[in-house]
């Protein structure tokens, strides 16, 4: 759980579920950095290649993910930034993401 600036409880799993439903997203982790919510995202490169996106469209993917997800969130849980990860998240034997490694 992340404590919002006004004392709201923000559950990263709920935000991640919405982010994961955005186009080209395989998995994500939402973290708090200096009071701002940041989504770390690992993209589905196969889906991007299949869509035949030009370099300009690829560069807009993080902002499109942020805008698309923020439409579904209340003001206190808006994502400030989307960072792309170059490799999949490290997982436990139960295949859950080791969140403590990503801050």
C-alpha positions in Angstrom: 0.0 0.0 0.0 1.2 3.5 -0.8 0.0 6.5 1.4 -1.1 9.3 -0.8 -0.2 13.0 -0.2 -3.6 13.7 1.4 -3.6 10.4 3.5 -5.5 8.3 0.9 -4.6 4.6 0.7 -3.4 3.7 -2.8 -3.2 0.1 -3.7 -0.6 -0.4 -6.4 -2.1 -3.8 -7.5 -5.4 -2.0 -8.5 -3.4 0.6 -10.6 -1.3 -2.1 -12.1 -4.4 -4.0 -13.3 -5.5 -1.0 -15.2 -2.0 -0.3 -16.6 -1.7 -4.0 -17.7 -4.9 -3.6 -19.8 -3.4 -0.8 -21.9 -2.2 -1.7 -25.4 1.3 -3.2 -25.7 1.8 -3.8 -21.9 2.8 -7.2 -20.7 3.3 -6.4 -17.0 3.8 -3.4 -14.7 4.8 -2.3 -11.2 3.6 1.0 -9.7 6.0 2.6 -7.2 6.1 5.8 -5.2 9.1 8.1 -6.0 9.2 11.4 -4.1 5.4 11.5 -3.6 4.7 10.8 -7.3 3.4 7.5 -8.7 5.6 6.0 -11.4 4.6 3.0 -13.5 7.4 0.7 -14.5 6.3 -1.1 -17.6 7.6 -4.0 -19.6 6.2 -3.9 -23.1 5.1 -6.7 -25.4 7.7 -6.3 -28.2 5.9 -9.0 -30.3 2.6 -7.1 -30.3 4.5 -3.8 -31.2 6.3 -5.6 -34.1 3.0 -7.1 -35.3 1.4 -3.7 -35.3 4.2 -2.4 -37.6 4.5 0.9 -35.6 6.8 3.6 -36.9 9.5 5.0 -34.5 7.4 8.1 -33.7 4.4 5.9 -32.7 6.7 3.7 -30.5 8.0 6.8 -28.8 4.5 7.9 -27.8 3.6 4.5 -26.2 4.6 5.5 -22.6 2.5 8.7 -22.7 -0.4 6.9 -24.3 -0.3 4.3 -21.5 -0.2 7.0 -18.8 -3.1 9.0 -20.3 -5.2 5.9 -20.9 -4.7 4.6 -17.4 -5.2 8.0 -15.7 -8.7 8.3 -17.3 -9.8 5.5 -15.0 -8.1 6.8 -11.8 -9.3 9.4 -9.2 -7.1 12.5 -8.9 -5.2 11.3 -5.9 -3.9 8.2 -7.7 -2.9 9.6 -11.1 0.3 8.2 -12.6 2.9 11.0 -13.1 5.3 9.0 -15.3 5.7 5.7 -17.2 9.2 4.2 -17.3 9.9 1.4 -19.8 11.8 -1.6 -18.5 14.2 -3.4 -20.9 13.8 -6.8 -19.4 11.0 -8.7 -17.6 10.5 -8.1 -13.8 12.2 -10.6 -11.5 9.7 -13.0 -10.0 9.3 -15.4 -7.1 8.8 -19.1 -7.6 5.1 -18.4 -7.4 5.5 -16.0 -10.4 4.7 -12.9 -8.5 6.9 -9.8 -9.1 9.5 -9.0 -6.4 8.3 -5.5 -5.8 11.0 -4.6 -3.2 13.6 -4.7 -6.0 11.9 -1.8 -7.9 11.9 1.6 -6.2 
